[in-house]
Amino acid sequence: MEQYSYEEFLEDLSMGREIHFIYKNDNYYIGCGTGQFMFWKSYDSTSEIVGDGLEDLLRKVRLDGKQIKEIWDLIEIDTIF
């Protein structure tokens, strides 16, 4: 995928799109399902995080102790629905 900015990521999530991405060879999902913003690591139901809104979810999600914005350059976008 060509360069995809963090701002585009936020815009797509705000529109209700779902995004699958890869970080350190692990697959993750983030999006709005059943009216709530959710995040989880693929095949790990215990990793689910639910946010009251997008900003709340992004505050809660940590990968290696860092927010998505801080590791953006290390993330590979797999699929956008």
KERO-758192 format. One record per residue (C-alpha): residue in one letter; x, y, z. Coordinates in steps of 0.02 Angstrom, whole numbers, padded with zeros to 5 digits, always signed. Layout:
% residues N
{pagu->A; px->X; py->Y; pz->Z}
...
END
This chain:
% residues 81
{pagu->M; px->+00000; py->+00000; pz->+00000}
{pagu->E; px->+00063; py->+00173; pz->-00040}
{pagu->Q; px->+00100; py->+00295; pz->+00101}
{pagu->Y; px->-00047; py->+00298; pz->+00221}
{pagu->S; px->-00039; py->+00432; pz->+00353}
{pagu->Y; px->-00094; py->+00426; pz->+00533}
{pagu->E; px->-00217; py->+00565; pz->+00492}
{pagu->E; px->-00296; py->+00457; pz->+00355}
{pagu->F; px->-00304; py->+00314; pz->+00481}
{pagu->L; px->-00400; py->+00425; pz->+00603}
{pagu->E; px->-00516; py->+00487; pz->+00465}
{pagu->D; px->-00555; py->+00310; pz->+00407}
{pagu->L; px->-00591; py->+00251; pz->+00584}
{pagu->S; px->-00702; py->+00403; pz->+00614}
{pagu->M; px->-00803; py->+00354; pz->+00460}
{pagu->G; px->-00833; py->+00181; pz->+00533}
{pagu->R; px->-00706; py->+00086; pz->+00430}
{pagu->E; px->-00614; py->-00066; pz->+00498}
{pagu->I; px->-00426; py->-00081; pz->+00483}
{pagu->H; px->-00318; py->-00235; pz->+00496}
{pagu->F; px->-00134; py->-00202; pz->+00522}
{pagu->I; px->+00028; py->-00292; pz->+00561}
{pagu->Y; px->+00150; py->-00244; pz->+00697}
{pagu->K; px->+00302; py->-00352; pz->+00735}
{pagu->N; px->+00230; py->-00498; pz->+00635}
{pagu->D; px->+00067; py->-00497; pz->+00735}
{pagu->N; px->-00102; py->-00455; pz->+00658}
{pagu->Y; px->-00219; py->-00329; pz->+00739}
{pagu->Y; px->-00394; py->-00261; pz->+00708}
{pagu->I; px->-00461; py->-00090; pz->+00751}
{pagu->G; px->-00631; py->-00021; pz->+00704}
{pagu->C; px->-00809; py->+00014; pz->+00752}
{pagu->G; px->-00912; py->-00142; pz->+00775}
{pagu->T; px->-01082; py->-00158; pz->+00857}
{pagu->G; px->-01081; py->+00029; pz->+00890}
{pagu->Q; px->-00921; py->+00029; pz->+00992}
{pagu->F; px->-00740; py->+00060; pz->+00945}
{pagu->M; px->-00640; py->-00099; pz->+00972}
{pagu->F; px->-00463; py->-00162; pz->+00956}
{pagu->W; px->-00390; py->-00336; pz->+00971}
{pagu->K; px->-00246; py->-00446; pz->+00920}
{pagu->S; px->-00300; py->-00579; pz->+00796}
{pagu->Y; px->-00336; py->-00750; pz->+00871}
{pagu->D; px->-00325; py->-00680; pz->+01049}
{pagu->S; px->-00497; py->-00641; pz->+01120}
{pagu->T; px->-00420; py->-00590; pz->+01286}
{pagu->S; px->-00335; py->-00441; pz->+01201}
{pagu->E; px->-00498; py->-00352; pz->+01161}
{pagu->I; px->-00507; py->-00169; pz->+01211}
{pagu->V; px->-00667; py->-00067; pz->+01196}
{pagu->G; px->-00672; py->+00122; pz->+01195}
{pagu->D; px->-00815; py->+00242; pz->+01228}
{pagu->G; px->-00760; py->+00330; pz->+01069}
{pagu->L; px->-00612; py->+00333; pz->+00952}
{pagu->E; px->-00506; py->+00448; pz->+01060}
{pagu->D; px->-00540; py->+00343; pz->+01214}
{pagu->L; px->-00493; py->+00183; pz->+01123}
{pagu->L; px->-00332; py->+00256; pz->+01053}
{pagu->R; px->-00283; py->+00313; pz->+01229}
{pagu->K; px->-00309; py->+00136; pz->+01296}
{pagu->V; px->-00220; py->+00038; pz->+01159}
{pagu->R; px->-00035; py->+00007; pz->+01194}
{pagu->L; px->+00085; py->-00097; pz->+01092}
{pagu->D; px->+00253; py->-00120; pz->+01179}
{pagu->G; px->+00195; py->+00013; pz->+01301}
{pagu->K; px->+00168; py->+00143; pz->+01165}
{pagu->Q; px->+00017; py->+00217; pz->+01081}
{pagu->I; px->-00016; py->+00179; pz->+00897}
{pagu->K; px->+00034; py->+00356; pz->+00850}
{pagu->E; px->+00206; py->+00332; pz->+00928}
{pagu->I; px->+00244; py->+00174; pz->+00827}
{pagu->W; px->+00152; py->+00223; pz->+00668}
{pagu->D; px->+00307; py->+00205; pz->+00558}
{pagu->L; px->+00326; py->+00023; pz->+00615}
{pagu->I; px->+00147; py->-00026; pz->+00570}
{pagu->E; px->+00102; py->-00107; pz->+00405}
{pagu->I; px->-00078; py->-00081; pz->+00350}
{pagu->D; px->-00146; py->-00248; pz->+00286}
{pagu->T; px->-00329; py->-00216; pz->+00242}
{pagu->I; px->-00454; py->-00072; pz->+00256}
{pagu->F; px->-00639; py->-00118; pz->+00251}
END
